[in-house]
């Protein structure tokens, strides 16, 4: 039985997305260093990372399958 998960969102505007989760949704968070925030969404957690050029999009991923 899965009771929790850790998800990562790769975003083109990670700072704005982190501010949304932090200030609008008031999600609890932990700063794990260098501005990386982990948001608590019990029983799960969520991280938002800046999208890099080499990060595959879902469309590219599903085309490969």
C-alpha positions in Angstrom: 0.0 0.0 0.0 1.4 3.4 -1.0 0.6 6.0 1.7 2.6 8.9 0.4 4.8 10.2 -2.4 7.4 12.8 -3.2 6.7 14.7 -6.5 8.9 17.1 -8.4 7.5 19.8 -10.7 10.0 21.1 -13.3 8.9 24.7 -14.0 10.0 27.4 -16.4 9.2 29.9 -13.6 10.1 28.0 -10.4 10.4 31.1 -8.2 6.8 32.1 -9.0 5.6 28.6 -8.4 7.4 28.3 -5.1 5.9 31.7 -4.0 2.4 30.4 -5.0 2.7 27.3 -2.9 4.3 29.2 0.0 2.2 32.4 0.1 -1.1 31.6 -1.6 -1.7 28.0 -0.6 0.2 28.5 2.7 1.8 25.1 2.3 4.3 24.2 5.0 7.8 24.0 3.7 11.4 23.2 4.6 14.4 25.0 3.0 16.9 22.2 2.3 19.5 24.7 1.2 20.3 27.0 -1.7 16.6 28.0 -2.0 15.3 24.5 -2.6 12.0 24.2 -0.8 10.2 21.0 0.0 6.4 21.5 0.5 4.5 19.3 2.9 1.2 18.0 1.4 0.6 15.3 4.0 1.1 12.5 3.5 3.0 13.6 0.4 5.6 16.2 -0.4 6.3 18.4 -3.4 9.4 20.1 -4.8 9.5 22.7 -7.6 12.7 22.8 -9.6 13.8 25.1 -12.4 13.4 23.4 -15.8 16.7 22.8 -17.6 17.1 22.4 -21.3 17.8 18.7 -21.0 14.7 18.0 -18.9 12.4 16.0 -21.1 8.8 17.1 -21.4 6.0 14.6 -20.9 5.2 14.8 -24.7 8.7 13.7 -25.6 8.6 11.0 -22.9 5.4 9.5 -24.2 6.5 9.6 -27.8 9.5 7.5 -26.8 7.3 4.7 -25.4 
